[in-house]
Structure formats: structure tokens, C-alpha cells
Amino acid sequence: METLCNSGVPIQPTIGSNTKVAYEGSSAVLTCNSTSTTLPGGHNLIMTYEWRRDGAIVITEGRFTLDLTTGRTLTISNINRNDALYSFSCSATEQSGNTSLLSSLFNLAVGCKFLFLVLCYEQNLCCYLQ
């Protein structure tokens, strides 16, 4: 027996990250989080996701890899300081065709590859920790 669904629009997504600060040369995984409003709940409609960087659609290419099944996660490899200049957003689309609003903009915090900590015990005695 087939269940009839009342198609809803997915809730506006939020973007999460696996790290608070992504360091140069490392990778970061961004996740687009949305919820279906289609009734009844517990349906098996698939939700897919689309990512944007400064408004342009992101595809799997170069340093950017999308989750193959739904596109819910975006992995950015070999982070560089310029990545902090871009704004990322995403939207969710249910199998029924309804698409959410775009998420709020997300900016990745990028830290320097090398961090030096200077500890000075006396005027001329300093230790440099890397």
C-alpha cells in the first residue's frame, strides 16, 4: 500500500563544521543540516543538498569534494588563507522537488600553518615552541 505525502518545503539549513579553526594545509568538512516538513513524518523521501561559494554552485572538483549520495557534506582539502575570504551557503531539496531557502552565510576560520609560542623566562632567555 502506497502512502500519500503532503509535500513540505525543507527548513532553512544551517551549516556546521568539524573544526572551529581550519589550519593551512589541513582539511575541513562542512555539513548542511536541514529537516523535512513533509507529512506524515517518517517518510522515505531523500533530501539532496547544493553548496555555493560566494553564490557560485560548488561541484566536486580540485580541493572540493561533495558527499556522493546526497551532497550533504562538503570537504575542502589543502586549506589556504584565501579560503577565509569566501562565504559558503547551502540549500536542501526533497525528492518531491521542494527546495529550502539558502542557509545563512558561513565563513571558514583559517589559522596559520605554523604557530610559534614564545616563552620568556628572563630578559634574554626565550623558548620558541612550534
C-alpha positions in Angstrom: 0.0 0.0 0.0 1.4 3.4 -1.0 1.4 6.3 1.5 0.3 9.7 0.3 2.5 12.6 1.5 1.7 16.2 1.9 4.9 17.8 0.4 6.5 20.4 2.5 9.5 22.7 2.0 12.6 21.7 3.9 13.6 24.0 6.8 16.2 26.6 6.0 19.5 24.8 6.5 22.3 25.6 8.9 26.0 24.9 8.2 28.2 23.1 10.7 31.9 22.4 10.6 34.1 19.7 12.0 36.5 22.3 13.3 36.4 25.8 14.8 39.6 26.7 13.0 41.0 25.0 9.9 44.7 25.3 9.6 46.5 25.9 6.3 47.3 22.6 4.6 44.6 20.7 6.6 41.0 19.7 5.5 37.7 20.9 6.8 34.3 19.2 6.5 31.2 21.4 6.3 27.8 19.9 6.8 24.4 21.2 5.6 21.7 20.5 8.1 18.0 20.7 7.3 14.8 19.0 8.3 11.9 17.8 6.2 8.4 19.3 6.8 6.7 16.7 4.6 3.8 14.9 6.3 3.4 12.3 7.5 6.8 12.2 9.3 9.0 9.1 8.9 8.6 9.1 5.1 11.5 7.8 3.0 11.9 10.8 0.7 15.5 11.6 0.0 16.9 15.1 0.6 19.8 16.3 -1.5 21.9 19.4 -1.0 23.5 22.1 -3.1 26.5 24.1 -2.0 27.5 27.6 -3.1 30.8 29.6 -2.6 30.2 33.3 -3.0 27.0 32.5 -4.8 28.5 30.1 -7.4 27.5 26.4 -7.3 30.2 24.2 -5.9 30.9 20.8 -7.7 33.3 18.0 -6.8 36.5 19.4 -8.4 40.0 20.2 -7.3 40.1 20.8 -3.5 36.3 20.4 -3.1 34.6 17.1 -2.6 30.8 16.6 -2.1 29.3 13.6 -0.4 28.4 11.3 -3.4 25.0 10.2 -2.1 23.3 13.4 -1.1 25.9 16.2 -1.2 25.2 16.9 2.5 28.9 17.3 3.3 31.5 19.4 1.6 35.1 18.6 2.2 37.7 21.3 1.5 41.2 19.9 1.3 44.5 21.7 1.4 43.0 24.8 3.2 44.8 28.1 2.5 44.4 31.5 3.9 42.3 32.7 1.0 39.5 30.2 2.0 38.7 32.6 4.8 37.6 35.2 2.3 34.8 33.1 0.8 31.3 32.7 2.1 29.6 29.3 1.8 25.9 28.6 1.8 23.7 25.6 1.0 20.1 24.6 0.3 18.2 21.4 0.7 15.8 19.8 -1.9 13.4 17.0 -1.1 12.8 14.2 -3.6 9.4 15.8 -4.2 11.1 18.8 -5.7 10.6 21.4 -3.0 13.7 23.4 -2.2 14.6 25.3 1.0 15.8 28.8 1.3 19.6 29.3 1.3 21.3 28.9 4.6 22.9 31.9 6.3 26.4 32.6 5.0 29.2 30.6 6.6 32.8 31.8 6.7 35.6 29.3 7.5 38.1 30.5 10.1 41.6 29.7 8.8 44.7 29.6 11.0 48.3 29.9 10.0 50.1 26.7 9.3 52.9 27.4 11.8 52.2 28.8 15.2 55.1 29.9 17.3 54.7 30.5 21.0 57.4 32.5 22.7 58.0 31.9 26.4 60.5 34.3 28.1 61.8 33.3 31.5 64.2 36.1 31.9 65.1 39.1 29.8 67.4 37.2 27.4 66.1 33.6 27.8 63.3 32.7 25.4 62.0 29.4 24.2 60.3 29.1 20.8 57.7 26.3 20.6 56.3 25.2 17.3 
